[in-house]
């Protein structure tokens, strides 16, 4: 079972806003705001696995994904240092 499935099962009464294509980069949910938390490192890995160069993946993620505000359920982006 992946992290997203576990979160949805444990929080069946919550609605979560997901970032398309990054399900495997979800590392948790904020217990206060009830927003999904994504690993920056794992998001980069997803993009690189899809064929992007690391520099391009970082730029794409920063500009097109992380800096997009889509309402109060906008996901949290964790700058992890793994």
Z-matrix of the N, CA and C atoms (Angstrom, degrees):
N
C 1 1.448
C 2 1.529 1 108.09
N 3 1.331 2 116.30 1 135.41
C 4 1.462 3 118.31 2 179.91
C 5 1.524 4 111.60 3 -90.20
N 6 1.311 5 116.10 4 170.16
C 7 1.463 6 121.85 5 -174.85
C 8 1.520 7 111.66 6 -60.10
N 9 1.325 8 118.33 7 -43.59
C 10 1.462 9 121.10 8 -179.00
C 11 1.521 10 110.81 9 -61.11
N 12 1.315 11 117.57 10 -44.34
C 13 1.463 12 121.22 11 179.53
C 14 1.528 13 110.31 12 -60.38
N 15 1.314 14 116.53 13 -44.06
C 16 1.467 15 121.03 14 178.43
C 17 1.528 16 111.25 15 -61.49
N 18 1.327 17 116.60 16 -43.76
C 19 1.462 18 120.83 17 -179.59
C 20 1.512 19 110.39 18 -62.48
N 21 1.318 20 117.52 19 -45.67
C 22 1.461 21 121.16 20 -179.18
C 23 1.526 22 110.60 21 -64.28
N 24 1.327 23 117.35 22 -41.79
C 25 1.461 24 120.48 23 178.90
C 26 1.528 25 111.58 24 -65.30
N 27 1.324 26 117.09 25 -39.74
C 28 1.463 27 121.00 26 -179.30
C 29 1.524 28 113.01 27 -76.31
N 30 1.325 29 116.75 28 -19.76
C 31 1.471 30 121.90 29 -176.68
C 32 1.524 31 110.13 30 -128.65
N 33 1.310 32 115.89 31 50.48
C 34 1.470 33 121.50 32 -173.33
C 35 1.526 34 114.07 33 -58.66
N 36 1.320 35 117.96 34 -22.13
C 37 1.456 36 121.39 35 -178.93
C 38 1.529 37 113.35 36 -92.17
N 39 1.320 38 117.31 37 1.46
C 40 1.469 39 122.34 38 -178.78
C 41 1.527 40 110.69 39 -101.46
N 42 1.328 41 115.19 40 150.71
C 43 1.462 42 121.38 41 170.73
C 44 1.518 43 107.44 42 -106.52
N 45 1.327 44 115.94 43 131.24
C 46 1.459 45 120.81 44 -179.87
C 47 1.519 46 109.55 45 -116.86
N 48 1.317 47 115.66 46 143.13
C 49 1.452 48 121.86 47 175.06
C 50 1.520 49 107.29 48 -97.97
N 51 1.330 50 116.07 49 120.66
C 52 1.458 51 121.10 50 -177.73
C 53 1.518 52 111.05 51 -103.24
N 54 1.325 53 115.21 52 152.35
C 55 1.463 54 122.26 53 171.91
C 56 1.529 55 106.27 54 -92.00
N 57 1.313 56 117.16 55 117.80
C 58 1.465 57 121.81 56 -176.44
C 59 1.522 58 112.19 57 -55.66
N 60 1.328 59 114.87 58 130.05
C 61 1.449 60 120.94 59 174.94
C 62 1.513 61 115.89 60 88.11
N 63 1.331 62 117.11 61 -1.19
C 64 1.460 63 119.90 62 -175.53
C 65 1.534 64 113.10 63 -118.66
N 66 1.318 65 117.95 64 24.25
C 67 1.467 66 120.75 65 -178.10
C 68 1.526 67 112.59 66 -55.43
N 69 1.322 68 116.89 67 -38.66
C 70 1.466 69 118.98 68 -177.78
C 71 1.530 70 113.20 69 -74.45
N 72 1.323 71 116.90 70 -5.36
C 73 1.466 72 120.77 71 178.41
C 74 1.531 73 112.26 72 -98.29
N 75 1.336 74 117.26 73 2.94
C 76 1.461 75 120.84 74 178.28
C 77 1.521 76 108.77 75 -74.75
N 78 1.328 77 115.03 76 129.87
C 79 1.468 78 119.25 77 -179.25
C 80 1.523 79 112.85 78 -116.81
N 81 1.325 80 117.43 79 -6.27
C 82 1.455 81 118.58 80 178.99
C 83 1.508 82 112.85 81 169.48
N 84 1.328 83 114.05 82 -167.99
C 85 1.459 84 121.86 83 179.04
C 86 1.529 85 107.55 84 -138.73
N 87 1.317 86 116.62 85 139.83
C 88 1.461 87 121.61 86 178.79
C 89 1.529 88 109.03 87 -72.58
N 90 1.321 89 116.75 88 126.84
C 91 1.459 90 119.49 89 -177.20
C 92 1.529 91 112.75 90 -73.32
N 93 1.306 92 118.29 91 -14.65
C 94 1.460 93 120.88 92 179.29
C 95 1.528 94 111.31 93 -95.40
N 96 1.323 95 117.01 94 -55.17
C 97 1.472 96 120.39 95 -175.61
C 98 1.519 97 113.49 96 -87.97
N 99 1.338 98 116.86 97 -12.23
C 100 1.469 99 122.72 98 -179.45
C 101 1.533 100 111.11 99 60.40
N 102 1.329 101 116.42 100 38.48
C 103 1.464 102 122.10 101 176.61
C 104 1.522 103 109.03 102 -107.67
N 105 1.332 104 115.53 103 147.70
C 106 1.455 105 120.33 104 177.19
C 107 1.523 106 110.04 105 -67.70
N 108 1.316 107 115.74 106 148.22
C 109 1.457 108 121.93 107 177.72
C 110 1.526 109 108.45 108 -116.59
N 111 1.327 110 115.39 109 126.52
C 112 1.462 111 122.21 110 179.97
C 113 1.517 112 110.59 111 -110.04
N 114 1.318 113 115.99 112 142.83
C 115 1.457 114 122.61 113 174.63
C 116 1.526 115 108.96 114 -82.47
N 117 1.310 116 117.01 115 123.33
C 118 1.466 117 121.72 116 176.76
C 119 1.531 118 110.00 117 -58.79
N 120 1.329 119 116.48 118 -44.40
C 121 1.464 120 121.61 119 -179.83
C 122 1.521 121 111.64 120 -60.14
N 123 1.331 122 117.02 121 -44.58
C 124 1.470 123 120.00 122 -179.26
C 125 1.528 124 111.72 123 -70.58
N 126 1.332 125 117.37 124 -31.49
C 127 1.469 126 119.72 125 175.97
C 128 1.525 127 110.59 126 -64.48
N 129 1.331 128 116.31 127 -42.28
C 130 1.462 129 120.45 128 176.76
C 131 1.522 130 109.60 129 -60.97
N 132 1.328 131 116.64 130 -42.45
C 133 1.462 132 121.24 131 179.26
C 134 1.531 133 110.71 132 -60.50
N 135 1.325 134 117.88 133 -42.02
C 136 1.467 135 121.70 134 178.42
C 137 1.527 136 109.70 135 -57.99
N 138 1.325 137 116.70 136 -48.08
C 139 1.464 138 120.54 137 -178.03
C 140 1.528 139 112.16 138 -66.44
N 141 1.323 140 116.92 139 -39.36
C 142 1.465 141 120.82 140 178.15
C 143 1.529 142 109.81 141 -66.04
N 144 1.330 143 116.87 142 -40.88
C 145 1.468 144 120.78 143 177.72
C 146 1.528 145 111.87 144 -63.06
N 147 1.336 146 116.19 145 -25.02
C 148 1.466 147 120.95 146 177.49
C 149 1.528 148 111.96 147 -85.10
N 150 1.336 149 117.09 148 -2.21
C 151 1.457 150 120.06 149 174.60
C 152 1.516 151 116.83 150 113.75
N 153 1.312 152 118.26 151 -1.07
C 154 1.465 153 120.07 152 178.98
C 155 1.528 154 110.50 153 -79.56
N 156 1.314 155 115.50 154 151.31
C 157 1.454 156 120.93 155 169.85
C 158 1.529 157 107.51 156 -74.28
N 159 1.325 158 117.07 157 153.75
C 160 1.466 159 121.14 158 -175.83
C 161 1.529 160 111.82 159 -56.73
N 162 1.320 161 117.64 160 -46.98
C 163 1.467 162 121.19 161 -179.04
C 164 1.522 163 110.63 162 -61.20
N 165 1.326 164 117.10 163 -42.87
C 166 1.462 165 120.89 164 178.56
C 167 1.521 166 111.15 165 -65.99
N 168 1.320 167 116.92 166 -37.87
C 169 1.459 168 121.42 167 179.53
C 170 1.533 169 110.48 168 -64.47
N 171 1.320 170 116.32 169 -43.09
C 172 1.470 171 120.53 170 178.97
C 173 1.522 172 110.26 171 -63.22
N 174 1.315 173 116.30 172 -44.92
C 175 1.469 174 120.50 173 179.94
C 176 1.525 175 111.19 174 -64.19
N 177 1.324 176 116.93 175 -45.42
C 178 1.470 177 121.25 176 179.91
C 179 1.526 178 110.39 177 -61.60
N 180 1.321 179 116.51 178 -47.67
C 181 1.458 180 120.65 179 -178.88
C 182 1.529 181 110.65 180 -61.64
N 183 1.314 182 116.78 181 -45.49
C 184 1.462 183 120.65 182 -178.22
C 185 1.524 184 112.26 183 -64.85
N 186 1.300 185 116.61 184 -46.67
C 187 1.461 186 120.73 185 -174.00
C 188 1.525 187 113.12 186 -80.21
N 189 1.321 188 117.32 187 -44.86
C 190 1.465 189 121.06 188 -171.18
C 191 1.526 190 115.32 189 -96.34
N 192 1.307 191 117.51 190 -18.00
C 193 1.458 192 118.83 191 -174.10
C 194 1.532 193 111.26 192 -117.52
N 195 1.305 194 117.54 193 -63.38
C 196 1.460 195 121.33 194 -173.22
C 197 1.525 196 112.75 195 -63.20
N 198 1.307 197 118.06 196 -39.04
C 199 1.463 198 120.82 197 -177.35
C 200 1.526 199 113.85 198 -84.32
N 201 1.321 200 117.31 199 8.42
C 202 1.463 201 120.90 200 177.90
C 203 1.522 202 109.77 201 -91.72
N 204 1.310 203 116.40 202 121.92
C 205 1.468 204 121.33 203 175.04
C 206 1.520 205 107.64 204 -98.79
N 207 1.318 206 116.12 205 123.67
C 208 1.470 207 119.83 206 -177.45
C 209 1.528 208 111.37 207 -125.40
N 210 1.311 209 116.11 208 32.13
C 211 1.458 210 120.77 209 176.88
C 212 1.516 211 112.75 210 109.93
N 213 1.318 212 114.38 211 -176.80
C 214 1.466 213 120.12 212 -173.28
C 215 1.526 214 114.08 213 -65.61
N 216 1.314 215 118.41 214 -16.80
C 217 1.467 216 121.80 215 178.34
C 218 1.533 217 112.07 216 -98.91
N 219 1.353 218 117.07 217 14.79
C 220 1.470 219 120.42 218 176.54
C 221 1.525 220 108.85 219 -53.31
N 222 1.326 221 117.42 220 130.29
C 223 1.470 222 120.00 221 -178.82
C 224 1.523 223 113.02 222 -59.40
N 225 1.312 224 114.31 223 160.31
C 226 1.459 225 122.78 224 175.87
C 227 1.529 226 107.34 225 -97.33
N 228 1.319 227 115.91 226 135.68
C 229 1.467 228 121.46 227 -179.24
C 230 1.517 229 108.42 228 -109.56
N 231 1.313 230 116.48 229 112.49
C 232 1.452 231 122.94 230 -177.57
C 233 1.529 232 110.43 231 -89.61
N 234 1.329 233 115.72 232 121.05
C 235 1.463 234 121.19 233 176.01
C 236 1.525 235 107.31 234 -83.94
N 237 1.314 236 115.60 235 81.00
C 238 1.456 237 121.20 236 -178.41
C 239 1.522 238 110.04 237 -82.95
N 240 1.304 239 116.07 238 155.88
C 241 1.463 240 120.71 239 -175.85
C 242 1.519 241 110.84 240 -121.47
N 243 1.332 242 114.88 241 58.00
C 244 1.471 243 120.54 242 178.81
C 245 1.505 244 110.88 243 -89.14
